[in-house]
Amino acid sequence: MAKPVGQESIERGAVRSILSAAVVLLGLLGAVAPAYAQAARLDIGAVSRNLIPPRMLIGDWLTIIRIDDRPQPVRLRIHTIEPGQTAGKLIYASPKRCTVDLEYGGPNGDEHIFYIVPFTNCFRYGKADYIALVAAEPVSGASSDLTRQAENYRKMSRNQEASAGTSDASSGRKAPLEAPKIEIMQYVVNLGGERVELGLLTRQ
């Protein structure tokens, strides 16, 4: 049986009121509910004893791996180590002939993480894929080296600039002792959570 026009209008109004109240209530609950995000933490002093001091990574490195049972020269060039900045390149000679630009992510345990800058044709990769540099043999003094670097950075004046052509001798300061170097390390290509390639690099 058809409902009277007035009763139907009242029921529609009641439904609208209930829906409006529900929308307002959901909005209030959304405002009150805490916003969840990825947990971020600063972990100072938890440096692995076998982590290579960052300054020792800088240089020109070479290895020869085998792909499809053929030799493949791979060269690594690191020119700077600054988190979030382009740090260097991984260069494949023939037969692959391609280059991977690397951005330094920072230390992670005993590895240095380098993210892959987009638009390489060397291999398929995702945003979270990376190349790690790892010590091939025990490294002494890594923790103290990193602590000293952090302390020097904190003490550095923000408007400090390098004076071109000014030597330590002319300024009366002693020239710093040459830092020790490592001559061998390992690189590992991590794609999709798996290690798909590794090589033993030697300094050139």
Secondary structure, 3 states (H helix, E strand, C coil): CCCCHHHHHHHHHHHHHHHHHHHHHHHHHHHHCCCCCCCCCCCCCCCCCCCCCHHHHCEEEEEEEEECCEEEEEEEEECCCCCCCEEEEEEECCCCCEEEEEEEEEEECCEEEEEECCCCCCCCCCCCCEEEEEECCCCCCHHHHHHHHHHHHHHCCCCCCCCCCCCCCCCCCCCCCCCCCCCEEEEEEEECCEEEEEEEEEEC
